[in-house]
Amino acid sequence: MTQAAGYARVSKAEDQDTAPQIEALEAAGCTRVYEEHASGGRWDRPELHRLLDRLEPGDVLAAWKLDRLSRSLKDLLLILDRVEKAGAGFRSLTENIDSTTASGRMMMQMLGSFAEFERAMVRERTQAGLRSARAQGRSGGRQPKLSPHQQTEVITMLTAGRSTADIARLFRVHRATISRIVNNFAVKDAARTP
């Protein structure tokens, strides 16, 4: 049997109540309403996932506004993809979007196009930034925890017999940092040896 399931959400930080959303969802014909107090930017929202897991073909997931479902376009599209794969529809009451209608499906496709455009723009900006940094002699990645001089001291101490744990404590770094320095030194040393 086809059912409308509503999703109502307010952020924990906000001093808000879900009651107005629930009223609107029930007035729109929702027989089940899943209520959540969590940030819309978080993916780990148990009530939302419970609702998505229970959707059946022909059901409709309703939300008061799109931003109640998610504040991230990427996450919104993932949610709507799960709704579609369940054979269900989506309805946003405030924005008057209904994916069970032709105009609603067109709106969903436009959202998908905007998301794809946004991803392409981010990629282009990232690539341009990396090219600019390389042209200025900078390379990407994290700055080393220890200076080249300190790294040389680490190798000297290891050669003298000090333990990795002692050296890590002395330089206030994790033992893995010391291991990386040793591995990098070994690779450079092997490259120098004919």
C-alpha positions in Angstrom: 0.0 0.0 0.0 1.4 3.4 -1.0 2.2 5.6 2.0 3.6 9.1 2.5 6.4 9.2 5.0 7.5 12.5 6.4 10.9 13.7 7.6 11.1 16.6 10.1 14.5 17.9 11.3 15.9 20.7 13.3 19.6 21.2 14.3 20.6 20.5 17.9 22.2 24.0 18.1 19.0 25.7 17.1 16.4 26.3 19.8 13.6 25.1 17.5 10.8 22.6 17.6 9.8 20.2 14.9 6.0 20.6 15.7 5.3 23.0 12.8 7.0 20.7 10.3 5.1 17.7 11.7 1.8 19.5 11.4 2.5 20.5 7.8 3.6 16.9 7.0 0.5 15.3 8.6 -1.7 17.9 6.8 -0.1 16.8 3.5 -1.1 13.2 4.2 2.0 11.7 5.9 1.0 8.6 7.8 4.5 8.2 9.4 6.7 11.1 10.4 10.4 10.6 11.3 11.6 13.3 13.6 15.3 14.2 14.1 17.4 16.7 16.1 20.7 16.8 14.2 22.6 19.0 11.8 21.6 18.8 8.1 25.3 18.6 7.2 25.7 15.2 8.9 25.2 12.0 7.1 24.9 9.8 10.2 21.2 10.6 11.0 19.5 7.4 12.3 15.9 8.5 11.7 16.6 9.5 8.1 18.3 6.2 7.4 15.5 4.3 9.1 13.0 6.1 6.9 15.1 5.4 3.7 15.4 1.7 4.6 11.6 1.4 5.0 10.6 3.0 1.7 8.7 0.7 -0.6 7.8 1.1 -4.3 5.1 3.7 -4.6 5.8 5.4 -1.3 6.5 9.1 -1.1 9.1 10.7 1.2 8.0 14.2 2.1 9.9 17.0 3.8 8.8 20.5 4.8 11.8 22.0 2.9 14.8 20.7 0.9 17.2 21.9 3.6 15.4 19.8 6.2 16.5 16.8 4.3 20.1 18.0 3.7 22.2 21.1 3.6 24.6 19.6 1.2 23.6 19.3 -2.5 25.8 16.2 -2.8 24.1 14.5 0.2 20.7 15.6 -1.1 21.3 13.9 -4.4 22.5 10.7 -2.6 19.3 10.7 -0.6 17.1 11.3 -3.6 19.0 8.5 -5.5 18.1 6.1 -2.6 14.5 7.2 -2.8 14.4 6.6 -6.5 16.1 3.2 -6.2 13.5 2.2 -3.7 10.8 3.0 -6.3 9.5 5.8 -4.2 8.9 9.5 -4.9 9.9 12.7 -3.1 7.9 15.8 -2.2 9.1 19.1 -0.8 6.1 21.0 0.6 7.5 24.5 0.7 9.3 24.5 -2.6 6.4 22.6 -4.2 8.7 19.9 -5.7 7.1 16.5 -6.4 9.2 13.9 -8.2 6.0 11.9 -8.9 5.1 14.5 -11.5 6.8 15.4 -14.8 7.8 18.9 -13.6 9.1 17.5 -10.4 11.3 14.9 -12.2 12.6 17.8 -14.4 13.5 19.7 -11.2 15.4 16.7 -9.8 17.3 16.4 -13.1 18.2 20.1 -12.9 19.4 19.7 -9.4 21.6 16.8 -10.6 22.9 19.0 -13.4 23.8 21.8 -11.0 25.6 19.3 -8.7 27.6 17.9 -11.7 28.5 21.5 -12.7 29.6 22.3 -9.1 31.8 19.2 -9.0 33.4 20.2 -12.4 34.0 23.8 -11.2 35.7 22.5 -8.0 37.9 20.2 -10.0 38.9 23.1 -12.4 39.7 25.4 -9.5 41.7 22.8 -7.7 43.7 22.0 -10.9 44.3 25.7 -11.5 45.5 26.2 -7.9 47.9 23.3 -8.1 49.3 24.5 -11.5 49.8 28.0 -10.0 51.5 26.6 -6.9 53.8 24.5 -9.0 54.7 27.5 -11.1 55.7 29.3 -7.9 57.9 26.4 -6.8 55.5 25.1 -4.2 54.4 21.5 -4.0 51.1 20.2 -2.4 50.8 18.1 0.7 51.4 18.5 4.3 54.4 20.3 5.7 56.9 17.9 7.2 56.7 17.7 11.0 60.5 17.9 11.4 62.9 20.1 9.6 65.6 18.6 7.4 68.2 19.2 10.2 65.9 17.4 12.7 65.5 14.5 10.3 69.2 14.2 10.0 69.4 14.1 13.9 66.8 11.3 13.9 68.9 9.2 11.6 72.0 9.9 13.7 70.2 8.9 16.9 68.9 5.7 15.3 72.3 4.8 14.1 73.7 5.4 17.6 71.2 2.8 18.9 68.3 4.9 20.4 64.9 3.4 20.1 62.2 4.8 17.8 59.9 5.4 20.8 62.5 7.4 22.6 63.2 9.6 19.5 59.5 10.1 18.9 59.0 11.2 22.5 62.0 13.6 22.3 60.7 15.3 19.1 57.1 15.1 20.3 55.9 13.2 17.2 54.3 9.8 16.6 56.5 6.8 16.0 55.1 6.6 12.5 56.7 9.9 11.7 60.1 8.5 12.7 59.4 5.4 10.6 58.6 7.6 7.5 61.8 9.5 8.0 63.8 6.2 8.1 62.0 4.9 5.0 62.6 8.2 3.1 66.3 8.1 4.1 66.6 4.5 3.0 65.1 5.4 -0.4 67.3 8.4 -0.9 70.4 6.3 0.2 69.5 3.5 -2.2 69.1 6.1 -5.1 72.6 7.5 -4.4 74.2 4.0 -4.4 75.3 2.9 -7.9 
